């Protein structure tokens, strides 16, 4: 089950729609937890820590998915 998060955007010009949780990212990418974490910690996917919650940039995920699809 996907979880949603009420967030405070890291910059005032960004909305909450630009960030997703790790669980939402896994569902969007159809990736397991290890693959999702590998993408984040390698820097391929932008992320932001909000307290203890890790938020992931939707734009970064979309860019990664597009580049992955164009390689096929």
Secondary structure, 3 states (H helix, E strand, C coil): CCCCCCCCCCCCCCCHHHEEEHHHHHHHHCCCHHHHHHHHHHCCCCEEEECCEEEEEHHHHHHHHHHHHHCC
